[in-house]
Amino acid sequence: MEKRTAVLAADLYVLLEREFRRRKPPECTMCYVQLPYRVDRRDPGTANWEVVPPPTCAFECWKVLEDLVAEFQALYDLRTDEARS
């Protein structure tokens, strides 16, 4: 199993939002990334966070975010209270 980098939700949000703005269609002014939230792992190989997808728009920004989340879930985990010490 590969080790993911543990980051704070706010830091992960900044990374996701920056990359989402870069990749989404420039014509869309409605969609944005919400703060990632912690979830229980389904199995040891999955990430411990998710995000709420943007509402459906004419530019299908949810597909961009879906791909981006999949990439970032392979790289990052949200820090837990134990990781802060």
C-alpha positions as CSV (number, residue, x, y, z in Angstrom):
1,M,0.0,0.0,0.0
2,E,1.3,3.4,-0.9
3,K,1.5,6.1,1.8
4,R,-0.6,9.2,1.3
5,T,0.5,12.6,2.6
6,A,-1.6,13.7,5.6
7,V,-2.8,17.3,5.2
8,L,-5.3,19.6,6.9
9,A,-8.7,19.9,5.3
10,A,-8.1,23.6,4.6
11,D,-4.8,22.9,2.9
12,L,-6.4,20.2,0.7
13,Y,-9.2,22.6,-0.1
14,V,-6.7,25.2,-1.4
15,L,-5.0,22.6,-3.6
16,L,-8.3,21.2,-5.0
17,E,-9.8,24.7,-5.6
18,R,-6.7,25.9,-7.4
19,E,-6.6,22.9,-9.7
20,F,-10.3,22.9,-10.3
21,R,-10.3,26.5,-11.4
22,R,-7.4,25.7,-13.8
23,R,-9.2,22.6,-15.3
24,K,-12.9,23.6,-15.4
25,P,-14.4,25.3,-18.5
26,P,-13.8,29.1,-18.2
27,E,-17.3,29.7,-19.3
28,C,-18.7,28.3,-16.0
29,T,-19.0,30.9,-13.3
30,M,-21.3,28.8,-11.1
31,C,-19.3,25.8,-9.9
32,Y,-16.8,25.6,-7.1
33,V,-15.2,23.1,-4.7
34,Q,-16.5,22.6,-1.2
35,L,-14.3,21.9,1.8
36,P,-13.3,18.2,1.9
37,Y,-14.7,16.2,4.8
38,R,-13.5,13.1,6.6
39,V,-15.1,9.7,6.1
40,D,-14.5,6.2,7.4
41,R,-12.3,4.2,5.1
42,R,-14.1,1.5,3.1
43,D,-10.8,-0.5,3.0
44,P,-7.2,0.3,3.9
45,G,-6.4,1.3,0.3
46,T,-8.9,4.1,0.0
47,A,-8.7,7.8,1.0
48,N,-10.4,9.0,4.2
49,W,-12.1,12.0,2.6
50,E,-14.7,13.1,0.0
51,V,-16.2,16.3,-1.3
52,V,-19.7,17.3,-2.3
53,P,-19.9,17.6,-6.1
54,P,-21.0,20.9,-7.6
55,P,-24.6,21.1,-8.9
56,T,-25.2,20.0,-12.4
57,C,-24.3,22.6,-14.9
58,A,-24.2,23.0,-18.7
59,F,-20.5,22.5,-18.7
60,E,-20.4,19.3,-16.7
61,C,-17.9,20.6,-14.1
62,W,-18.8,17.7,-11.9
63,K,-16.8,15.4,-14.2
64,V,-13.8,17.6,-13.9
65,L,-14.1,17.5,-10.1
66,E,-14.7,13.8,-10.1
67,D,-11.4,13.2,-11.9
68,L,-9.6,15.7,-9.8
69,V,-10.8,14.1,-6.5
70,A,-9.8,10.6,-7.8
71,E,-6.2,11.9,-8.5
72,F,-5.9,13.7,-5.1
73,Q,-7.4,10.8,-3.1
74,A,-4.5,8.7,-4.3
75,L,-2.0,11.4,-3.0
76,Y,-3.6,12.8,0.2
77,D,-5.4,11.8,3.4
78,L,-7.0,14.2,5.8
79,R,-5.0,14.6,9.0
80,T,-6.6,13.0,12.1
81,D,-6.2,14.4,15.6
82,E,-3.6,11.7,16.3
83,A,-1.5,13.0,13.4
84,R,-1.2,16.5,15.0
85,S,1.0,15.3,17.9
